[in-house]
Amino acid sequence: MEKILICIDMQNDFVDGVLGTREAQAILPAVIEKIRNHNGPVIFTRDTHQENYMETQEGHKLPVPHCIEGTDGWQLVPALEQLRCELQAPCIDKPTFGSRVLAEQLTAEYAGKDAAFELIGVCTDICVISNAMLLKAFMPEAPVSVDSRCCAGVTPESHDNALKAMTMCQVEVL
């Protein structure tokens, strides 16, 4: 079975920037090690907003400009960007929590094949869970898992809640 590793939004703003957390900083070594040791395709995503972020629904509900395209905060953390380049791995920019483009591309390439998807990254309770649910919606029979040691939520409590919710939706939590 081919296992595709998806690294969600490990960007400067979410690790040590305006929305960074100790938990996101703490998982970085494990994320790097997981990607280095992975034997198969790796895909990265980037949360991507525009200058008008504060005018959007998300901007009204989370009034902290972050991951504005082209800024330092939007970039993957340097160690992961270097690793992405070494692997020549794709990076999908996503304007929303979940990426329809990611789900569509993976479905086109892997639907009906013996493939599994593992997600890591941030935020467990927002973008990781959204993308896990999209993958299950697009490919309900494909195994989808999340490595809890390589994920961080907005808070430890919301991280745990997201893991429980994903388990209920047949996403395996490692």
C-alpha positions as CSV (number, residue, x, y, z in Angstrom):
1,M,0.0,0.0,0.0
2,E,1.3,3.4,-0.9
3,K,1.2,5.9,2.0
4,I,0.9,9.6,1.1
5,L,2.1,12.0,3.9
6,I,0.4,15.4,4.0
7,C,2.0,18.1,6.1
8,I,-0.6,20.8,6.8
9,D,0.2,24.5,7.3
10,M,3.6,24.3,9.1
11,Q,4.1,27.9,8.4
12,N,6.0,30.6,10.3
13,D,2.8,32.4,11.5
14,F,1.5,29.1,13.0
15,V,4.7,28.0,14.6
16,D,6.4,31.0,16.1
17,G,4.6,33.9,14.5
18,V,1.4,35.8,15.3
19,L,-0.6,32.6,15.9
20,G,2.3,30.4,17.0
21,T,2.0,28.2,20.1
22,R,4.4,26.3,22.3
23,E,2.7,23.1,21.1
24,A,3.4,23.9,17.4
25,Q,7.0,24.6,18.2
26,A,7.3,21.4,20.2
27,I,6.1,19.2,17.4
28,L,8.5,20.6,14.8
29,P,11.3,18.1,15.4
30,A,8.9,15.1,15.2
31,V,7.4,16.5,12.0
32,I,10.9,16.9,10.4
33,E,11.8,13.4,11.5
34,K,8.5,11.9,10.2
35,I,9.0,13.5,6.8
36,R,12.7,12.5,6.6
37,N,11.8,8.9,7.4
38,H,8.7,8.7,5.2
39,N,9.0,6.3,2.2
40,G,6.5,7.7,-0.3
41,P,5.0,10.9,-1.6
42,V,4.9,14.0,0.7
43,I,2.6,16.9,0.0
44,F,2.7,20.3,1.9
45,T,-0.1,22.8,2.2
46,R,0.0,26.5,3.1
47,D,-2.8,28.5,4.5
48,T,-3.0,31.4,2.1
49,H,-4.8,34.7,2.6
50,Q,-4.8,38.0,0.7
51,E,-4.4,41.6,1.9
52,N,-8.2,41.8,2.3
53,Y,-8.2,39.1,5.0
54,M,-9.8,41.4,7.6
55,E,-12.8,41.9,5.2
56,T,-13.4,38.1,5.0
57,Q,-15.7,36.0,7.2
58,E,-12.6,34.4,8.8
59,G,-11.1,37.8,9.3
60,H,-14.2,38.9,11.2
61,K,-14.2,35.8,13.4
62,L,-10.4,35.6,13.8
63,P,-9.2,39.2,13.6
64,V,-5.5,38.4,13.4
65,P,-4.0,38.9,9.9
66,H,-1.9,35.8,9.2
67,C,-0.4,33.8,6.4
68,I,-0.8,36.7,4.0
69,E,0.6,35.5,0.6
70,G,4.2,36.5,0.0
71,T,4.9,37.5,3.7
72,D,7.5,35.7,5.9
73,G,4.6,34.4,8.1
74,W,3.1,32.7,5.0
75,Q,6.3,30.7,4.3
76,L,6.8,27.2,5.6
77,V,9.2,27.1,8.5
78,P,12.7,27.2,7.1
79,A,13.7,23.6,8.0
80,L,10.5,22.3,6.3
81,E,10.9,24.5,3.2
82,Q,14.4,23.1,2.9
83,L,13.2,19.6,3.2
84,R,10.3,20.2,0.8
85,C,12.9,21.5,-1.8
86,E,15.2,18.5,-1.2
87,L,12.2,16.1,-1.8
88,Q,10.8,18.2,-4.7
89,A,7.5,17.9,-2.9
90,P,4.5,19.9,-4.0
91,C,3.0,22.6,-1.9
92,I,-0.7,23.5,-2.3
93,D,-1.8,26.9,-1.3
94,K,-5.3,26.8,0.2
95,P,-7.5,29.8,0.9
96,T,-9.8,27.9,3.3
97,F,-9.4,25.5,6.2
98,G,-9.8,22.5,4.0
99,S,-8.4,22.2,0.5
100,R,-10.8,21.0,-2.2
101,V,-7.9,21.2,-4.6
102,L,-5.9,18.8,-2.5
103,A,-8.8,16.3,-2.2
104,E,-9.5,16.5,-5.9
105,Q,-5.9,16.0,-6.9
106,L,-5.5,13.0,-4.5
107,T,-8.8,11.5,-5.7
108,A,-7.8,11.8,-9.3
109,E,-4.5,10.1,-8.7
110,Y,-5.3,7.5,-6.0
111,A,-9.1,6.7,-6.1
112,G,-9.5,3.0,-6.4
113,K,-5.8,2.3,-5.8
114,D,-4.2,0.8,-2.7
115,A,-3.3,4.0,-1.0
116,A,-3.5,5.5,2.5
117,F,-3.2,9.1,3.6
118,E,-1.6,10.4,6.8
119,L,-1.9,13.9,8.0
120,I,0.4,15.9,10.3
121,G,0.7,19.6,11.1
122,V,-1.4,22.4,12.4
123,C,-3.9,23.2,13.6
124,T,-5.4,19.8,14.5
125,D,-8.7,21.4,15.4
126,I,-9.1,23.5,12.3
127,C,-7.1,22.7,9.1
128,V,-6.0,19.1,9.9
129,I,-9.5,18.0,10.8
130,S,-11.0,19.8,7.8
131,N,-8.6,18.1,5.3
132,A,-9.1,14.7,7.0
133,M,-12.8,15.1,6.6
134,L,-12.5,16.1,3.0
135,L,-10.4,13.1,2.2
136,K,-13.0,10.8,3.8
137,A,-15.7,12.6,1.9
138,F,-13.9,12.3,-1.5
139,M,-12.6,8.7,-0.8
140,P,-14.7,7.1,1.9
141,E,-12.9,3.7,1.6
142,A,-9.4,5.1,1.7
143,P,-7.6,4.8,5.0
144,V,-7.0,8.2,6.5
145,S,-4.9,8.7,9.7
146,V,-3.5,11.5,11.8
147,D,-0.3,11.2,13.8
148,S,-1.2,13.0,17.0
149,R,2.5,13.4,18.0
150,C,3.0,15.5,14.9
151,C,0.0,17.7,15.3
152,A,-0.8,20.7,17.4
153,G,-4.1,22.5,18.0
154,V,-5.0,26.0,19.0
155,T,-5.1,24.7,22.6
156,P,-4.2,21.2,24.0
157,E,-7.9,20.7,24.8
158,S,-9.1,21.6,21.3
159,H,-6.4,19.3,19.9
160,D,-7.7,16.4,22.0
161,N,-11.3,17.2,21.0
162,A,-10.4,17.2,17.3
163,L,-8.7,13.8,17.6
164,K,-11.8,12.4,19.3
165,A,-14.0,13.9,16.5
166,M,-11.8,12.4,13.8
167,T,-11.9,9.0,15.5
168,M,-15.7,9.1,15.4
169,C,-15.5,9.8,11.6
170,Q,-13.2,6.8,11.0
171,V,-10.0,8.6,10.8
172,E,-7.3,6.6,12.6
173,V,-5.5,8.5,15.3
174,L,-1.9,7.3,15.7
